[in-house]
Amino acid sequence: MPRRVDKERFARADREARLVLDAERDARDAKTTRLREQRLRHEAVAQPKPEAARRPQPMDKPARRVIEVD
């Protein structure tokens, strides 16, 4: 009895895998777009952040001098 060989098996599997991967990519892209729009809306509504507190300028201290004694 000759073996039946499904010559289209790999092509069919490749086609199905590609469909699944494309669907997953589309879902990821849609989620990314939705989250980006949500973040931008939130940033537009949120009050502007106050400027970072500046550190006080260091006081000019006199330089330490080394006095050598003989």
MDTraj code that builds the backbone (N, CA, C; nanometers):
import mdtraj as md
import numpy as np

residues = "MET PRO ARG ARG VAL ASP LYS GLU ARG PHE ALA ARG ALA ASP ARG GLU ALA ARG LEU VAL LEU ASP ALA GLU ARG ASP ALA ARG ASP ALA LYS THR THR ARG LEU ARG GLU GLN ARG LEU ARG HIS GLU ALA VAL ALA GLN PRO LYS PRO GLU ALA ALA ARG ARG PRO GLN PRO MET ASP LYS PRO ALA ARG ARG VAL ILE GLU VAL ASP".split()
xyz = np.array([
    [0.0843, -0.1163, 0.0000],
    [0.0000, 0.0000, 0.0000],
    [0.0902, 0.1245, 0.0000],
    [0.0791, 0.2102, -0.0975],
    [0.1636, 0.3299, -0.1033],
    [0.1231, 0.4312, 0.0034],
    [0.2255, 0.4998, 0.0519],
    [0.2003, 0.6033, 0.1523],
    [0.1451, 0.7277, 0.0868],
    [0.0465, 0.7862, 0.1513],
    [-0.0062, 0.9122, 0.1014],
    [0.0813, 1.0252, 0.1553],
    [0.1254, 1.1090, 0.0704],
    [0.2096, 1.2210, 0.1103],
    [0.1299, 1.3485, 0.0901],
    [0.1187, 1.4222, 0.1991],
    [0.0470, 1.5503, 0.1923],
    [0.1491, 1.6573, 0.1547],
    [0.1551, 1.6858, 0.0262],
    [0.2556, 1.7797, -0.0233],
    [0.2232, 1.9241, 0.0151],
    [0.1010, 1.9507, 0.0468],
    [0.0595, 2.0860, 0.0819],
    [0.0699, 2.1136, 0.2316],
    [0.1128, 2.0162, 0.3091],
    [0.1129, 2.0288, 0.4552],
    [0.1972, 2.1464, 0.5026],
    [0.3207, 2.1551, 0.4518],
    [0.4092, 2.2628, 0.4969],
    [0.3583, 2.3997, 0.4517],
    [0.3078, 2.4054, 0.3318],
    [0.2544, 2.5333, 0.2839],
    [0.1342, 2.5750, 0.3672],
    [0.0490, 2.4799, 0.4012],
    [-0.0692, 2.5091, 0.4821],
    [-0.0289, 2.5522, 0.6230],
    [0.0678, 2.4807, 0.6820],
    [0.1147, 2.5159, 0.8164],
    [0.1780, 2.6541, 0.8165],
    [0.2564, 2.6837, 0.7137],
    [0.3198, 2.8148, 0.7043],
    [0.2146, 2.9242, 0.6912],
    [0.1136, 2.9006, 0.6102],
    [0.0078, 2.9980, 0.5903],
    [-0.0695, 3.0232, 0.7204],
    [-0.1005, 2.9163, 0.7933],
    [-0.1743, 2.9305, 0.9191],
    [-0.0896, 3.0025, 1.0241],
    [0.0388, 2.9678, 1.0306],
    [0.1279, 3.0333, 1.1276],
    [0.1397, 3.1817, 1.0959],
    [0.1488, 3.2146, 0.9683],
    [0.1589, 3.3548, 0.9283],
    [0.0321, 3.4312, 0.9667],
    [-0.0831, 3.3679, 0.9502],
    [-0.2088, 3.4326, 0.9890],
    [-0.2123, 3.4613, 1.1390],
    [-0.1678, 3.3634, 1.2184],
    [-0.1660, 3.3820, 1.3642],
    [-0.0698, 3.4936, 1.4022],
    [0.0507, 3.4925, 1.3442],
    [0.1493, 3.5953, 1.3765],
    [0.1017, 3.7343, 1.3349],
    [0.0383, 3.7423, 1.2187],
    [-0.0141, 3.8722, 1.1745],
    [-0.1237, 3.9230, 1.2680],
    [-0.2102, 3.8324, 1.3135],
    [-0.3169, 3.8723, 1.4056],
    [-0.2586, 3.9208, 1.5379],
    [-0.1553, 3.8502, 1.5876],
    [-0.0913, 3.8918, 1.7134],
    [-0.0235, 4.0277, 1.6961],
    [0.0432, 4.0494, 1.5838],
    [0.1110, 4.1766, 1.5591],
    [0.0102, 4.2901, 1.5510],
    [-0.1008, 4.2661, 1.4820],
    [-0.2050, 4.3688, 1.4722],
    [-0.2625, 4.4027, 1.6097],
    [-0.2825, 4.3013, 1.6938],
    [-0.3351, 4.3252, 1.8287],
    [-0.2349, 4.4061, 1.9107],
    [-0.1064, 4.3732, 1.8990],
    [-0.0024, 4.4467, 1.9713],
    [0.0034, 4.5914, 1.9254],
    [-0.0023, 4.6121, 1.7945],
    [0.0019, 4.7491, 1.7418],
    [-0.1186, 4.8301, 1.7874],
    [-0.2354, 4.7667, 1.7882],
    [-0.3560, 4.8365, 1.8329],
    [-0.3451, 4.8748, 1.9804],
    [-0.2922, 4.7841, 2.0617],
    [-0.2768, 4.8117, 2.2049],
    [-0.1767, 4.9250, 2.2259],
    [-0.0648, 4.9209, 2.1522],
    [0.0362, 5.0257, 2.1653],
    [-0.0218, 5.1614, 2.1284],
    [-0.0962, 5.1654, 2.0205],
    [-0.1576, 5.2916, 1.9773],
    [-0.2567, 5.3420, 2.0810],
    [-0.3373, 5.2503, 2.1335],
    [-0.4371, 5.2893, 2.2341],
    [-0.3689, 5.3437, 2.3592],
    [-0.2634, 5.2747, 2.4058],
    [-0.1938, 5.3200, 2.5266],
    [-0.1215, 5.4526, 2.5033],
    [-0.0653, 5.4720, 2.3845],
    [0.0035, 5.5980, 2.3544],
    [-0.0958, 5.7135, 2.3567],
    [-0.2127, 5.6940, 2.2941],
    [-0.3148, 5.7993, 2.2945],
    [-0.3632, 5.8280, 2.4356],
    [-0.3785, 5.7225, 2.5144],
    [-0.4233, 5.7404, 2.6532],
    [-0.3196, 5.8193, 2.7324],
    [-0.1910, 5.7877, 2.7130],
    [-0.0847, 5.8582, 2.7840],
    [-0.0803, 6.0044, 2.7431],
    [-0.0935, 6.0312, 2.6134],
    [-0.0897, 6.1697, 2.5666],
    [-0.2079, 6.2497, 2.6194],
    [-0.3257, 6.1882, 2.6238],
    [-0.4419, 6.2569, 2.6810],
    [-0.4193, 6.2871, 2.8279],
    [-0.3627, 6.1917, 2.9010],
    [-0.3387, 6.2109, 3.0439],
    [-0.2360, 6.3218, 3.0665],
    [-0.1319, 6.3246, 2.9849],
    [-0.0299, 6.4286, 2.9997],
    [-0.0879, 6.5666, 2.9671],
    [-0.1795, 6.5730, 2.8717],
    [-0.2389, 6.7019, 2.8350],
    [-0.3289, 6.7532, 2.9468],
    [-0.3967, 6.6622, 3.0173],
    [-0.4878, 6.7020, 3.1237],
    [-0.4118, 6.7330, 3.2522],
    [-0.3060, 6.6570, 3.2771],
    [-0.2297, 6.6728, 3.4018],
    [-0.1692, 6.8126, 3.4087],
    [-0.1581, 6.8621, 3.5288],
    [-0.0993, 6.9941, 3.5474],
    [0.0499, 6.9855, 3.5171],
    [0.1039, 7.0933, 3.4669],
    [0.2474, 7.0905, 3.4366],
    [0.3280, 7.0694, 3.5650],
    [0.4335, 6.9960, 3.5505],
    [0.5184, 6.9678, 3.6668],
    [0.5938, 7.0939, 3.7080],
    [0.6080, 7.1166, 3.8378],
    [0.6881, 7.2308, 3.8807],
    [0.8343, 7.2066, 3.8450],
    [0.9040, 7.3151, 3.8240],
    [1.0451, 7.3007, 3.7895],
    [1.1193, 7.2359, 3.9051],
    [1.2191, 7.1609, 3.8710],
    [1.2984, 7.0928, 3.9733],
    [1.3638, 7.1973, 4.0633],
    [1.3640, 7.1695, 4.1908],
    [1.4233, 7.2633, 4.2856],
    [1.5729, 7.2724, 4.2587],
    [1.6173, 7.3932, 4.2481],
    [1.7597, 7.4117, 4.2218],
    [1.8386, 7.4004, 4.3507],
    [1.9531, 7.3414, 4.3357],
    [2.0408, 7.3323, 4.4519],
    [2.1020, 7.4685, 4.4793],
    [2.1147, 7.5044, 4.6053],
    [2.1755, 7.6348, 4.6343],
    [2.3210, 7.6365, 4.5885],
    [2.3627, 7.7540, 4.5454],
    [2.5010, 7.7675, 4.5016],
    [2.5943, 7.7498, 4.6215],
    [2.7016, 7.6757, 4.6028],
    [2.7947, 7.6595, 4.7155],
    [2.8580, 7.7934, 4.7516],
    [2.8752, 7.8132, 4.8806],
    [2.9357, 7.9377, 4.9261],
    [3.0843, 7.9339, 4.8948],
    [3.1344, 8.0474, 4.8555],
    [3.2771, 8.0542, 4.8247],
    [3.3554, 8.0553, 4.9544],
    [3.4171, 7.9428, 4.9802],
    [3.4994, 7.9332, 5.1004],
    [3.6437, 7.9624, 5.0603],
    [3.7157, 8.0218, 5.1510],
    [3.8562, 8.0463, 5.1180],
    [3.9288, 7.9123, 5.1027],
    [4.0192, 7.9090, 5.0097],
    [4.0931, 7.7860, 4.9849],
    [4.1809, 7.7538, 5.1048],
    [4.1913, 7.6280, 5.1351],
    [4.2787, 7.5881, 5.2464],
    [4.4220, 7.5922, 5.1971],
    [4.5054, 7.6474, 5.2807],
    [4.6459, 7.6565, 5.2441],
    [4.7266, 7.5727, 5.3398],
    [4.8236, 7.5083, 5.2819],
    [4.9121, 7.4251, 5.3639],
    [5.0333, 7.5089, 5.4009],
    [5.0570, 7.5161, 5.5316],
    [5.1717, 7.5933, 5.5787],
    [5.2755, 7.4932, 5.6243],
    [5.3876, 7.4957, 5.5557],
    [5.4961, 7.4042, 5.5919],
    [5.5863, 7.4710, 5.6948],
    [5.6190, 7.3966, 5.7959],
    [5.7052, 7.4486, 5.9006],
    [5.8356, 7.3719, 5.8932],
    [5.9457, 7.4457, 5.8903],
    [6.0776, 7.3796, 5.8870],
    [6.1277, 7.3513, 6.0238],
])
top = md.Topology()
chain = top.add_chain()
for i, resn in enumerate(residues, 1):
    res = top.add_residue(resn, chain, resSeq=i)
    for name in ("N", "CA", "C"):
        top.add_atom(name, md.element.get_by_symbol(name[0]), res)
traj = md.Trajectory(xyz[None], top)
